Structures are given as structure tokens and as C-alpha cells.
Amino acid sequence: GEKGSVYATTEGENGMIPAIKTDVIDTTGCGDAFFAGVCVGLTYGKTLKEACVIGTRLASSVINTHENVNPRFLPEEFGIQARD
């Protein structure tokens, strides 16, 4: 939401990722985009904090459109090296 997200690991790391300010048009799909970003980040070896940053960025790209479709991001934009 507008306050950001909170994360915590089983190892005791925790924190908050601030929301990205954007115009809110439609929140449909924002949670799915956030979850997808977190999953992609974790799949490619990012920390939970880094993965939540990716999820936040994807969610903010969905919230300001009526279509609820993420623009195409390149893996390099998130510090991810695509595997062969």
C-alpha cells in the first residue's frame, strides 16, 4: 500500500521497503505484480529485501494504468543476469 511493505526472514533480518510514489489509477493486479517480483528476485538469488524492492517496482508500474499489464522490464534493470 501507500506505506510500503514489511519483510522478515527466518534468520531475523527484517525491514520496510517504502512505496514508490505514483498516480493511482487502478489497484487491480498490484499484489500479484508484487508477488511475482519477489518470486523472480528470489529465484535469481536476490535477498528478500532486494526481491521486495523488485516487487515494489513492478507493483508501482501496474497501479498507474487501466490495462494492468506490466511494461516490459529487462532483467538487467533489476541486477538479474538471465540464465542460459
N, C-alpha and C positions, 0 to 999 in steps of 0.2 A: 504494500500500500504506500501511501504518501510518506510514511515514516521510514520506509526501507524494510530490510529483512534481518532476522536474527539467525545465527547459526551456532552450532555446538558440536564438537566431536566427542567420541568416547574417551579420547586422551585428555580431555579437559580444556582444549582450545575453544574459545568462543568469542563472539563479537557481533558487530552490526554493520551491515552494508547499507549506506544511505541510498535513498531513492534518487533517480535521475529526474530532474525537473523537465516536464514535457506537458504539452497540451493534452488533456484527457478528452478523447472523443468517444471511445467505447472500450470497456474493460474486458469484453469477451475474449477469452484466449490468453489473457496475461499470465494466469497461473500456469497454464500449460507451457507457455513460452519460457517462463522462469524455470520450471522443472526440466524442460528439455535442455536449456543452457547449463544447468547444474549437472545433469547427466553427461552431457558432452564433455564438459570440463573434467569431471572425474574419470571418464573413460580415457581421456588423453593425459592423465597423470597430474592434473592440477590439484592443488589443495582445496579443501572445502571452501575456504574463503575466496580463493581465485575463481572457483566454479560458481559461487554465488554472485560474484561480480559479472561473470558472463551471463548468468540467468537474469540479472537485473537489467543488463543492457538489451537483451532480447525482449524482455517484457516491456521495456520502455519503447521499443520500436513497434510493438503491437498496439499499445494503448492509444496511439495518436493517429489511427487510421480506421476507416469503416470496414475495410476488407479483412482485417485480422490476419494478414499474411505478412510474415517477416520479410524485410528486404533481404536480398542475398548477401551474406557476410562471408568473407574469405577466412579460412582457419587462421591464417597469419595475423588477422586483426585481433585475435584473442591469444596470440602467442602459442598457437597449436600447430605442430608440424604433422600434416596428414601422413598417415602410414600407407605404404605400398601394399 
